[in-house]
Amino acid sequence: MSLRPWRDITRRPCRQIMVGNVPVGGDAPVTVQTMTNTPTSDPRATIDQIRRCEEAGVDIIRVSCPDVESTAALRQIVRAARVPIVADIHFHYKRALEAADAGAACLRINPGNIGSSERVAEVVRAAKANGCAIRIGVNGGSLERHLLEKYGEPCPDALVESALDHIKLLQDHDFHEFKVAVKASDFFLAVAAYQQLAAVVDCPLHLGITEAGGFVGGTVKSAIGIGSLLWFGIGDTIRVSLSAEPEEEVRVGFEILKSLGIRNRGVRVVSCPSCARQGFDVIRTVQALEERLQHIRTPMSLSVLGCVVNGPGEARETDIGITGGGNGKQMVYLSGVTDHHVQDAGMIEHIVALVEAKAAEIDAATEQKVAA
């Protein structure tokens, strides 16, 4: 029994597949994905964007491969990337064959759009020959016509039936290295479909609320939809779909995982909404600290509270805390204990230095433990 059972999440058991060198499913960490928005035919621009996503911590990156020029550039992109590359194939099966040969770690396909059974068989043979996984991507906005006629509208039953039909196509060709997504822009629909699918398949599930919207609205919808599923124990890899830069999708994805205690990376900030009691400008301080601490990958916590009402209590639960004391003099807590005071001038630089030092201390202790 956990000390805090209300925080426990029991993860849905499923088999594990490999996307390049990254395990997905089973007992592997839930991975964070994004997708480039540069023309894949422009390898330099695409690689530059991939670098920014890698710095943000991405585990897997998807790129569009709609034409021959894109798959021709893919080999260079795969060689340059430090994370596995998924090739997004929508209709033409030959793009899947080219992408597999170019070194893609995974092919994102809708088997029903690829064409005949023989074309699906060709894609499977290419995937097997090149060690590619496959992601079956079902989307509420592009369901097959016969399913829309059968159900009248996109609904959980329709999404799940589409997924099961596509799974059977791959299994009929003795291919089992696949994961599945049943995405929709309506998070009620998506959550219901994923719950239904999770109960009848044993493959890894790729979570997402598709076409979620802009940065703020899309983050909220994704946090509700993806967060609910993860809380239920459903989901092995996630992509937060935002009308924002890919590296922002990555950061939001990690924040969702951090909030649920599923995976920790970087600094978890606990901060107050600010009010007239604040002893310093909380909003601007948090903004500055979040920007300055993006390079920290070591899991740790930082509380930023404007006054002494809740500040000391929150600081006791975090690695480093700053609480407003008023008159330009704030209290600094280390490991939950009041340690010293700091003046407003230079406060942000001071907190950044403390966080960097704490991260180095944690890293050294971790390395020492591994070495022992």
C-alpha positions in Angstrom: 0.0 0.0 0.0 1.3 3.4 -1.0 1.8 6.1 1.6 -0.4 8.3 -0.5 -2.9 5.9 -2.2 -4.9 8.8 -3.7 -2.0 9.5 -5.9 -1.5 6.0 -7.2 -2.1 5.3 -10.9 -2.4 1.7 -12.0 -1.2 1.5 -15.6 -3.0 -0.6 -18.1 -0.8 -3.7 -18.9 0.1 -4.0 -22.6 2.9 -5.5 -24.7 5.9 -3.4 -25.6 7.2 -2.4 -29.0 10.4 -0.6 -30.0 10.4 2.7 -31.9 14.0 2.8 -32.9 15.8 2.5 -29.6 12.9 3.8 -27.6 10.6 1.3 -25.9 6.9 2.0 -26.0 4.4 0.2 -23.8 4.9 -2.4 -21.1 6.8 -1.0 -18.2 8.6 1.7 -20.3 8.1 5.4 -19.4 5.3 7.2 -21.1 7.0 8.9 -24.0 6.5 12.5 -25.4 6.2 13.1 -29.1 5.7 16.0 -31.4 5.6 16.7 -35.1 7.7 19.0 -37.2 5.9 21.7 -39.3 8.8 22.5 -41.7 8.7 21.1 -45.2 10.5 17.7 -44.8 11.9 18.3 -48.2 14.0 21.0 -46.5 16.3 18.9 -44.4 18.2 21.9 -42.9 15.1 23.6 -41.6 13.6 20.3 -40.4 16.8 19.3 -38.5 17.0 22.7 -36.9 13.5 22.3 -35.6 14.2 18.8 -34.4 17.2 20.1 -32.4 14.9 22.6 -30.6 12.5 19.7 -29.8 15.4 17.6 -28.6 16.5 20.4 -26.3 13.0 20.5 -24.9 13.3 16.7 -24.1 11.3 15.1 -26.9 11.5 11.3 -27.1 10.1 10.7 -30.6 9.5 13.0 -33.6 7.2 12.6 -36.5 7.7 14.2 -39.9 5.4 14.4 -42.9 6.3 12.4 -46.0 3.7 13.4 -48.6 6.0 13.3 -51.6 9.2 11.8 -53.1 11.1 15.0 -52.2 10.3 14.4 -48.5 11.3 10.8 -48.4 14.5 11.6 -50.4 15.4 14.1 -47.6 14.4 11.7 -44.8 17.7 9.7 -44.8 19.7 12.9 -44.0 17.2 13.9 -41.3 17.2 10.4 -39.7 21.1 10.5 -39.6 21.1 13.9 -37.9 18.3 13.3 -35.4 19.2 12.0 -31.9 15.7 10.6 -31.4 13.7 8.1 -33.5 11.9 9.5 -36.5 8.3 8.6 -37.4 7.4 9.0 -41.1 3.8 10.2 -41.5 2.2 8.5 -44.5 -1.4 9.2 -45.4 -2.2 7.7 -48.8 0.6 6.6 -51.1 2.0 3.2 -50.1 5.2 3.9 -52.0 6.1 6.8 -49.6 6.0 4.2 -46.8 8.3 1.9 -48.7 10.7 4.8 -49.3 10.6 6.0 -45.7 11.3 2.5 -44.4 14.3 2.2 -46.6 15.5 5.7 -45.6 15.7 4.7 -41.9 12.4 5.7 -40.4 11.9 4.1 -37.0 8.1 4.0 -37.4 5.5 4.5 -40.1 2.3 6.3 -39.3 -0.3 4.9 -41.6 -3.9 4.3 -42.0 -3.9 0.8 -43.5 -7.3 1.3 -45.0 -6.0 4.3 -47.0 -3.0 2.4 -48.3 -5.0 0.5 -50.9 -5.2 -3.2 -51.6 -4.2 -6.1 -49.3 -1.1 -6.6 -51.5 0.0 -3.0 -51.0 -0.5 -3.4 -47.2 1.6 -6.6 -47.5 4.4 -4.6 -49.3 4.4 -2.0 -46.5 4.6 -4.7 -43.9 7.5 -6.4 -45.7 9.4 -3.1 -45.9 8.7 -2.5 -42.2 9.9 -5.9 -41.2 13.0 -5.7 -43.4 14.0 -2.3 -41.9 13.0 -2.9 -38.3 10.2 -0.3 -38.4 7.2 -0.2 -36.1 3.8 1.0 -37.4 1.4 3.4 -35.8 -2.2 3.0 -36.9 -3.7 6.4 -36.9 -7.5 6.6 -36.7 -9.0 10.1 -36.6 -12.5 11.3 -36.0 -12.2 13.7 -38.9 -11.3 11.1 -41.5 -13.3 8.0 -40.7 -14.2 5.7 -43.5 -17.4 6.4 -45.4 -19.0 3.1 -44.6 -18.5 3.7 -40.8 -20.0 7.1 -41.0 -23.0 5.7 -42.9 -23.3 2.9 -40.3 -23.1 5.1 -37.2 -24.4 8.4 -38.6 -21.5 10.4 -37.1 -18.0 10.0 -35.5 -18.6 8.1 -32.3 -16.5 5.8 -30.0 -17.9 2.7 -31.6 -16.9 3.9 -35.1 -13.4 4.9 -34.0 -12.8 1.6 -32.3 -14.3 -0.5 -35.2 -12.0 1.4 -37.6 -9.0 0.7 -35.4 -9.8 -3.0 -35.0 -10.3 -3.4 -38.8 -6.8 -1.8 -39.3 -5.2 -4.0 -36.6 -6.6 -7.1 -38.4 -5.1 -6.0 -41.7 -1.6 -5.9 -40.0 -2.2 -9.1 -38.0 -3.3 -10.9 -41.2 0.2 -10.2 -42.5 1.8 -11.5 -39.2 2.8 -8.0 -38.2 2.5 -7.1 -34.5 4.9 -4.2 -33.9 2.3 -1.6 -33.9 0.7 1.0 -31.7 -2.7 2.6 -32.2 -4.3 6.1 -31.8 -8.0 6.9 -31.9 -7.9 10.7 -31.9 -10.7 13.3 -32.1 -10.9 17.0 -31.5 -13.8 16.4 -29.2 -12.1 15.2 -26.0 -15.3 13.5 -24.8 -15.3 11.4 -27.9 -11.5 10.7 -27.8 -11.5 9.7 -24.1 -14.5 7.3 -24.6 -12.9 5.7 -27.7 -9.6 5.2 -26.0 -11.3 3.6 -22.9 -13.3 1.3 -25.2 -10.2 0.3 -27.2 -8.0 -0.2 -24.2 -10.4 -2.9 -23.0 -10.1 -5.0 -26.1 -6.5 -4.8 -27.3 -3.1 -5.5 -25.8 -1.0 -3.1 -28.0 0.5 0.2 -26.9 -1.8 3.2 -27.3 -0.7 6.6 -28.6 -2.8 9.4 -26.9 -3.8 12.7 -28.4 -6.6 15.2 -28.7 -6.2 16.2 -32.3 -6.7 19.7 -33.6 -6.9 20.8 -30.0 -6.5 24.5 -30.8 -4.1 27.3 -29.9 -1.6 27.3 -27.1 -3.9 28.1 -24.2 -7.1 26.5 -25.4 -5.3 23.4 -26.9 -3.3 23.0 -23.7 -6.5 23.0 -21.6 -8.3 20.5 -23.9 -5.2 18.2 -24.0 -4.6 18.3 -20.3 -8.2 17.3 -19.7 -8.4 14.6 -22.3 -4.8 13.1 -22.2 -4.6 13.7 -18.4 -7.9 11.9 -17.8 -6.7 8.9 -19.7 -3.3 8.8 -18.1 -5.0 9.0 -14.7 -7.1 6.0 -15.7 -3.8 4.2 -16.5 -4.4 4.3 -20.2 -1.6 5.5 -22.6 2.0 4.7 -23.5 3.0 7.6 -25.6 1.5 11.1 -26.1 1.4 14.0 -28.5 -0.1 17.3 -27.5 -1.5 18.8 -30.7 -1.3 22.6 -30.6 -1.3 25.4 -33.1 2.1 26.3 -31.6 5.7 25.5 -32.2 6.6 21.8 -31.7 8.9 22.4 -28.8 5.9 24.0 -27.0 4.0 20.8 -27.5 6.9 18.9 -25.9 6.9 21.2 -22.9 3.2 20.9 -22.3 3.4 17.1 -22.7 6.0 16.9 -19.9 4.0 19.2 -17.7 1.0 16.9 -18.0 3.1 13.9 -17.1 4.8 15.9 -14.2 1.4 17.0 -12.8 0.3 13.3 -12.6 3.6 12.2 -11.1 4.0 9.8 -14.1 7.3 11.2 -15.3 9.5 14.0 -14.0 11.8 16.1 -16.0 13.2 19.5 -15.1 11.8 21.9 -12.5 8.3 21.6 -11.2 7.2 25.1 -10.2 4.6 25.6 -7.4 3.5 29.2 -7.5 0.6 31.3 -6.2 -1.7 33.4 -8.5 -0.5 36.5 -6.6 -2.6 39.0 -4.8 -2.2 42.3 -2.9 -0.3 40.5 -0.1 2.6 39.7 -2.4 6.0 40.8 -1.3 7.4 40.7 -4.8 6.1 40.5 -8.4 5.2 36.9 -8.4 3.9 36.8 -12.0 7.0 38.3 -13.6 9.3 36.3 -11.3 7.7 33.0 -12.3 7.8 33.9 -16.0 11.5 34.8 -15.7 12.4 31.7 -13.7 10.5 29.3 -16.1 12.4 30.9 -19.0 15.8 30.8 -17.3 15.4 27.2 -16.0 14.4 25.5 -19.2 17.9 24.0 -19.5 17.5 22.0 -16.2 16.6 18.4 -16.9 17.1 17.1 -13.3 13.7 16.5 -11.6 13.3 18.9 -8.7 10.8 21.3 -7.2 10.7 25.1 -6.7 8.0 27.0 -4.8 7.5 30.7 -5.5 4.9 32.2 -3.1 4.3 35.9 -2.7 3.6 36.0 1.1 3.8 34.1 4.3 0.2 32.8 4.4 0.9 29.7 2.4 4.5 30.3 1.5 6.2 28.4 4.4 3.9 25.4 4.1 4.6 25.1 0.3 8.3 25.7 0.8 8.5 22.8 3.2 7.4 20.4 0.4 9.8 21.6 -2.2 13.6 21.5 -2.8 13.9 25.2 -3.0 11.4 27.9 -2.0 11.1 31.6 -2.1 8.5 33.3 0.1 7.7 37.0 0.1 8.7 38.7 3.4 8.0 42.3 2.3 10.2 45.4 2.3 12.2 44.1 -0.5 13.6 41.2 1.6 12.4 37.6 0.8 12.9 34.3 2.6 14.7 31.4 0.9 14.1 27.8 1.9 16.4 25.0 1.1 15.1 21.4 1.5 12.0 22.8 3.4 13.9 24.8 6.0 14.4 28.5 6.2 18.0 29.2 5.2 18.6 32.8 4.4 17.1 36.0 3.1 17.6 37.6 -0.3 17.0 41.2 -1.6 14.8 41.9 -4.6 17.8 43.0 -6.6 19.4 39.9 -7.9 16.7 37.6 -6.6 16.1 35.8 -9.9 19.9 35.3 -10.5 20.2 34.0 -6.9 17.4 31.4 -7.3 18.7 30.3 -10.7 22.1 29.7 -9.1 20.5 27.7 -6.3 18.5 25.6 -8.7 21.6 24.9 -10.8 23.6 23.9 -7.7 20.8 21.7 -6.4 20.5 20.0 -9.8 24.3 19.3 -9.9 24.1 17.9 -6.4 21.2 15.6 -7.3 23.0 14.4 -10.5 26.2 13.7 -8.6 24.3 11.7 -6.0 22.6 9.7 -8.7 25.8 9.0 -10.5 27.4 7.9 -7.3 24.5 5.5 -6.6 24.7 4.1 -10.1 28.5 3.6 -9.7 28.1 1.8 -6.4 
